[in-house]
């Protein structure tokens, strides 16, 4: 691994990548990873790494839509995990982080260095190409897809709320049927008791 990965903000980006990768690999929320015994290749954990991984994780749906829009021939979940999470961090840093000191060119160069360190032989050129497309876009790509996903989420939540409300509304009626059944059973029991006495 290149010594460049262990310096300054490159180290922070490397740590952020490792944390996002762990959250995804263990299918755990990022905060649970941060609360536990997370692994980073070199510590202590840099505050900028925390900012990057939390920010990328918070905006992951929006970032993933942008990546899907730009990497059209690549299914996001079939990308190598290191590439996918590295791209998420870089897109967050390029389009969501309001740090005027960090230009898109610096973020791309850093991401390419990390791709060389953590990715496959093709990772560096792939990461460079995807981030270059995002850097050339005035606005973050994938907005239509993101809005569609939001609408689907809202519709799903509304359907679940309606289903829950219907269950709540049906509960008193079901309780009434149970009470009627209990009254009927009690009447049958008393008729049977009378018959036995006779």
LUMMARFI-277084 format. One record per residue: residue in three letters; x, y, z of N, C-alpha, C, O, CB in turn. Coordinates in steps of 0.2 Angstrom, whole numbers, plus 2048, in hexadecimal, padded with zeros to 3 digits. Glycine has a CB too. Layout:
ALAXYZXYZXYZXYZXYZ
...
//
This chain:
UNK8047FA80080080080080480680080A8068037FB800806
UNK80280B7FC8068117FB8078158028028158068038167F6
UNK80C81880380D81C80980982280980782580E81581E80A
UNK80782480380282A8027FC8298067F982E80880182B7FB
UNK7FA8238067F382280A7F48238117EE8248147F181A809
UNK7FA8248147FA82581B7FC82C81D7FE82D82280082081E
UNK7FA8318197FC83881A7F583C81A7F183B81680183A815
UNK7F584181E7F084681E7E984481D7E683F8207F284B819
UNK7E68488187DF8468177DE83F8137D983C8137DC84C813
UNK7E383D8107E383780C7E28318127DE82D8107EA835808
UNK7E58328177E482D81D7DD82D81F7DA8288207E982E822
UNK7DA8338207D38348227CE83181D7CA82D81F7D183B823
UNK7D08328167CC82F8117CC8278117C78248117CD83180A
UNK7D28258137D381E8137CF81B8197CC8158197DB81C814
UNK7D081E81F7CC81C8257C481C8237C18178257CE82082B
UNK7C28218207BB82281F7B981C81A7B481981B7B982881B
UNK7BD81A8157BC8158117BB80E8157B780A8147C181480B
UNK7C080D8197C080781D7BA8068217B78018227C6807821
UNK7B780C8247B180C8287AB80B8257A78078277B181282C
UNK7AA80E81F7A480D81B7A480581879F8028187A4812815
UNK7AA8038167AB7FC8147A97F78197A57F28187B27FB812
UNK7AB7F88207A97F48257A17F482679E7EF8287AD7F682B
UNK79E7FA8267977FB8277937F782278F7F3823795802827
UNK7957F781C7927F48167937EC81778F7E88167957F680F
UNK79A7EA81879B7E38187987E081E7967DA81D7A37E2819
UNK7977E38247937E082978C7E18297887DF82E7967E2830
UNK7897E58247827E78247807EB82A77B7E982D77E7E1822
UNK7847EF82D7837F38337827FA8327867FD82D7887F1838
UNK77E7FE83677F80583578680783778980583B77980883A
UNK78880D83478E81083578F81183C79581083F78F816831
UNK78B81484078B81684778D80F84B791810850785819849
UNK78A80A84978B80484D79380284C7967FF8507877FE84B
UNK79580284679C8018447A18058487A680384B79E80283D
UNK79F80C8487A381184C7A380F8547A88118577A181884B
UNK79D80D85679D80B85D7A180585F7A380486579680B85F
UNK7A280185A7A57FA85C7AD7FA85B7B080085B7A27F5858
UNK7AF7F585A7B77F48597B87F48517BA7EF84E7B97ED85C
UNK7B87FA84F7B97FA8477C07FA8467C57FB84A7B6801845
UNK7C27F88407C97F783E7CB7FC8397C77FD8347CA7F083B
UNK7D080083A7D38048357DB8028357DE80183A7D280C837
UNK7DE80382F7E480182E7E98058327EF8038347E6801827
UNK7E880B8337EC8108377E881583A7E48188377F1813832
UNK7E98168417E581A8457EA81F8487F08208467E281684A
UNK7E782384C7E082484F7DB8268497DE8298447DF828855
UNK7D582684A7D08288467D082F8457CF83384A7C9825848
UNK7D183283F7D183983D7CA83C83D7C583883B7D483A836
UNK7C98428407C28458407C08468397BA8458387C384B844
UNK7C48478347C284882D7BF84182A7BA8418267C884B829
UNK7C283C82D7BF83582A7B883482D7B48328297C483082D
UNK7B78368337B08368367AB83A8327A68388307B083883D
UNK7AD8408307A984582D7A88428267A28428247AD84C82C
UNK7AD83F8227AC83C81C7A783681C7A28358187B283A819
UNK7A88318217A582B82179D82C8237998298207A8826825
UNK79C83182879683282A79283682578C834823796836830
UNK79583B82179283E81C79083A81678A83A81479684481A
UNK79583681479383180E78E82C81078982B80C79982D80C
UNK78E82A81678882581978282981977D82681778A82281F
UNK78282F81B77B83381C77883481577283481477C83981F
UNK77C83581077A83780977A83180477B8327FE77D83D806
UNK77B82B80777D8258037788247FD77A8227F877D81F807
UNK7718257FF76C8237F976D8287F476D8267EE7658247FC
UNK76E82E7F576F8347F07758327EC7758337E676F83B7F3
UNK77A8317F07818307EC7818297E87838297E278782F7F2
UNK77D8247EA77D81E7E677981F7E077A81C7DB7798197EA
UNK7748247E07708257DA7748297D57748287CF76A82A7DC
UNK77982D7D877D8317D378282C7D078482C7CA7818367D7
UNK7858277D47898227D178681E7CC78981C7C778C81E7D7
UNK78081C7CD77C8187C977B81B7C277C8197BD7758167CB
UNK77A8227C37798267BD77F8277B877F8277B277682D7BF
UNK7858277BC78B8287B878E8227B67918217B079082C7BD
UNK78E81D7BA7918167B878C8127B578A80D7B87948137BF
UNK7898137B07838107AD7848097AB77F8057AC7818137A7
UNK78A8077AA78B8007A878D7FC7AE78F7F67AD7907FF7A2
UNK78D7FF7B478F7FB7BA78A7FB7BF7878007C17967FF7BD
UNK7887F57C17837F47C77877F67CD78D7F47CE7807ED7C7
UNK7847FB7D17887FE7D778A7F87DC7907F87DE7838027DA
UNK7867F37DD7877EE7E278C7E97DF78E7E47E37817EB7E4
UNK78D7E97D87927E47D67997E77D579E7E47D37907E27CF
UNK79A7EE7D67A07F17D77A47EE7DD7A17EC7E27A07F97D7
UNK7AB7EE7DC7AE7EC7E27AD7F17E87AC7F77E77B67EC7E1
UNK7AC7EE7EE7AA7F27F47AE7F87F57AC7FD7F77AA7ED7FA
UNK7B57F77F47B97FC7F67B88027F17B88087F37C17FA7F5
UNK7B78007EA7B58067E57AF8097E77AF80F7E77B58027DE
UNK7AA8057E87A38087EA7A480D7F07A18137EF79E8037EB
UNK7A780B7F57A780F7FB7AC8157FA7AB81B7FD7A980B801
UNK7B18147F67B681A7F57B281F7F07B38257F27BC8177F1
UNK7AE81D7EC7AA8217E87A58257EC7A482B7EB7A781E7E2
UNK7A28227F079D8257F57A082B7F979E8307F979A8207FA
UNK7A68297FB7AA82F7FF7AC8347FB7AB83A7FD7B082B803
UNK7AF8337F57B18387F17AB83C7EE7AC8437EE7B48357EB
UNK7A58397ED79F83D7EA79D8427F079B8477EF79A8397E8
UNK79D83F7F679B8437FC79F8497FC79D84F7FD79B83F802
UNK7A68487FC7AB84D7FD7AA8527F77AB8587F87B284A7FD
UNK7A98507F17A88557EB7A28597EB7A285F7EA7A98517E5
UNK79C8567ED7968597EC79285B7F378D85E7F27928557E8
UNK7948587F87908597FE79485D80379186180778D853801
UNK79A85C80479E85F8097A08668067A28678017A585B80A
UNK79F86B80B7A08728097A787480B7A787980F79A87780C
UNK7AC8718087B387380A7B68768047B88727FF7B786D80D
UNK7B787D8037B98807FD7C187E7FC7C387F7F77B98877FE
UNK7C487C8017CB87A8007CC8747FC7D28737F97CF879807
UNK7C78707FC7C88697F87C586A7F17BF86A7F17C68637FD
UNK7C986A7EC7C686A7E57C48637E37C785E7E67CB86D7E0
UNK7C08637DE7BE85C7DB7C58587D97C58527DA7BA85D7D5
UNK7C985C7D67D08597D37D38557D97D68507D87D485E7D0
UNK7D48597DF7D78567E47D484F7E77D784A7E87D885B7EA
UNK7CD8507E77C984A7EA7CA8447E57CB83F7E77C284C7EA
UNK7CA8467DE7CB8407D97D283D7DA7D28377DA7C98437D2
UNK7D78417DA7DD83F7DB7DE83A7E17E18357E17E38447DB
UNK7DB83D7E77DC8397ED7D88327EC7DB82D7EE7D983D7F3
UNK7D28327E97CE82C7E87D28277E47D28217E57C782E7E5
UNK7D582A7DE7D98257DA7DF8227DE7E081C7DD7DC8297D4
UNK7E28267E27E88237E67E581E7EB7E88187EC7EB8297EB
UNK7DF81F7EE7DC81A7F27DA8147EE7DA80E7F17D681D7F6
UNK7D78157E87D580F7E47DB80B7E27DB8057E27D28127DE
UNK7E180E7E17E780A7E07E98067E67EB8007E57ED80F7DE
UNK7E88097EC7EA8057F27E58007F47E77FA7F77EB80A7F8
UNK7DE8017F37D97FC7F67D67F87F07D37F37F27D58007FA
UNK7D67FB7EA7D27F87E57D57F27E17DB7F07E27CF7FD7E1
UNK7D27F17DB7D57EC7D67D97F07D17DA7F67D27CF7E97D2
UNK7DC7EC7CD7E07F07C87DD7F57C37E07FA7C17E37EA7C3
UNK7D67F47C37D27F97BF7CF7FE7C37CC8037C07CD7F57BB
UNK7CF7FE7C97CC8027CE7CE80A7CD7C980E7CD7CD8017D5
UNK7D480B7CC7D68127CC7D38167C57D181B7C67DE8127CB
UNK7D48127C07D18157BA7C98167BA7C681B7B87D38117B3
UNK7C68117BD7BF8117BE7BD8177C27B881A7C07BC80A7C1
UNK7C08177C87BE81D7CD7BF8237CA7BB8287CA7C281C7D3
UNK7C58247C67C782A7C37C182C7BE7BF8327BD7CD82A7BF
UNK7BF8277BA7BA8297B57B382B7B87B082F7B57B98227B0
UNK7B18277BD7AA8287C07AA82F7C37A68337C27A98237C5
UNK7B08317C77B08377CA7B183D7C57AF8427C77B68377CF
UNK7B483B7C07B58417BB7AE8437B87AD8497B77BA83E7B5
UNK7AA83E7B77A383F7B479F8437B979C8487B779F8397B3
UNK7A08427BF79C8467C579F84D7C579C8517C679D8427CB
UNK7A684D7C57A98547C57A78587BF7A685E7C07B18537C5
UNK7A68557B97A48597B379C85B7B479A8607B07A58557AD
UNK7988587B87918597B879085F7BD7938607C278D8537BB
UNK78C8647BB78B86A7BF7878687C578886B7CB78786F7BB
UNK7828637C477E8617CA78085A7CB7828567C67778627C9
UNK77E8577D177F8507D277B84C7CE77584D7CE77E84E7D9
UNK77D8477C97798437C577483F7C977583E7CF77D83F7C0
UNK76F83C7C676B8377C976583A7CD7628367D176F8337CE
UNK7648407CC75E8447D07588407CF75483F7D475E84B7CF
UNK75683F7C975083C7C774F8357CA74A8347CD74F83B7BF
UNK7548317CA75482A7CD75382B7D574F8287D875A8277CC
UNK7568307D87568317DF74F8337E174C8317E675B8377E1
UNK74C8387DD74583A7DE7408347DD73B8337E17438407D9
UNK7418307D873D82A7D873D8257DE7388237E073F8267D1
UNK7438247E07448207E67418237EC73E81F7F074C81F7E8
UNK74182A7ED73E82D7F273682C7F273382B7F77408347F3
UNK73482D7EC72C82C7EB72A8257ED7258247F072A82E7E4
UNK72E8207EB72D8197EC72D8187F47298147F77328147E9
UNK73281B7F773281A7FE72C81D80272981A80673981D801
UNK72A8237FF72482680271E82280171A82180672382D7FF
UNK71D8207FB71781B7FA7178157FE7128138017178197F2
UNK71D8127FF71E80C80371C80E80B71880A80E725809803
UNK71E81480D71D81681471681781571381581A72181C816
UNK71281A81070B81C81070781681070281581470982080A
UNK70981180C70680A80C706807812701804815708806806
UNK70C80781570D80481C70980782170680482671480481E
UNK70980E8217058128266FD8108256FA80F82A706819825
UNK6FB80F81F6F480E81D6F28078206ED8068236F280F816
UNK6F780281F6F67FB8216F67FB8296F17F782C6FB7F781F
UNK6FA7FF82C6FA7FF8336F48028366F180083B700803836
UNK6F18078336EB80B8356E58068346E18068386EA811831
UNK6E580282E6E07FD82D6E07F88336DA7F68356E07FA826
UNK6E67F68356E67F183A6E37F48416E07F08446ED7EE83B
UNK6E57FA8426E37FD8486DB7FE8486D87FD84D6E6804849
UNK6D98008426D18018426CE7FA8426C87FA8456D080483B
UNK6D17F58406CD7EE8406CE7EB8476CA7E68486D17EA83B
UNK6D27ED84B6D37EA8526CD7EB8566CB7E58596D97EE855
UNK6C97F08566C37F085A6BE7EC8586BA7E885C6C07F785B
UNK6BD7EB8516B87E784E6BA7DF8506B67DB8526B87E8847
UNK6C17DE84F6C37D78516C17D68596C07D085A6CA7D6850
UNK6C37DB85D6C17DA8646BA7D98656B87D586A6C47E0868
UNK6B67DC8616AE7DB8626AC7D48606A87D18636AB7E085E
UNK6AF7D185B6AE7CB8596B07C685E6AD7C18606B17C9852
UNK6B67C78616B87C38666B47C386C6B27BE86F6C07C5868
UNK6B17C986E6AD7CA8736A67C68726A47C38766AB7D1875
UNK6A47C686C69E7C386A69F7BB86A69A7B886D69B7C5863
UNK6A57B98686A67B28686A77B08706A47AA8716AD7B1865
UNK6A97B48746AA7B287B6A37B287E6A17AD8826AE7B787F
UNK69E7B787C6987B787F6947B087C6907AD8806947BD87D
UNK6957AF8766927A98736947A287769079E8786937A886C
UNK69B7A287869E79C87B69B79C8826997968856A579D87B
UNK69A7A18866987A288C69079F88D68E79B8916987A9890
UNK68C7A188868579F8876857988866817948896827A3882
UNK68979588268978E88068B78A88768878588868E78C87B
UNK69078D88A69278989068C78989668B78489969878D893
UNK68978F89668378F89B67D78B89967A78889D68179689C
UNK67C78A89267778589067977E89167577A894676786888
UNK67F77D89068277689268277489968076F89B68977588F
UNK68377A89D6837798A467C7778A767A7738AB68677F8A8
UNK67777B8A467077A8A566E7738A366A76F8A766B77F8A2
UNK67077189D66E76A89B6717648A066E75F8A1671769894
UNK6777658A267A7608A66767608AD67575B8B06817628A8
UNK6747668B06707668B666A7628B566775F8BA66F76D8B8
UNK6667638B06607608AF6617588AF65C7558AE65C7628A9
//
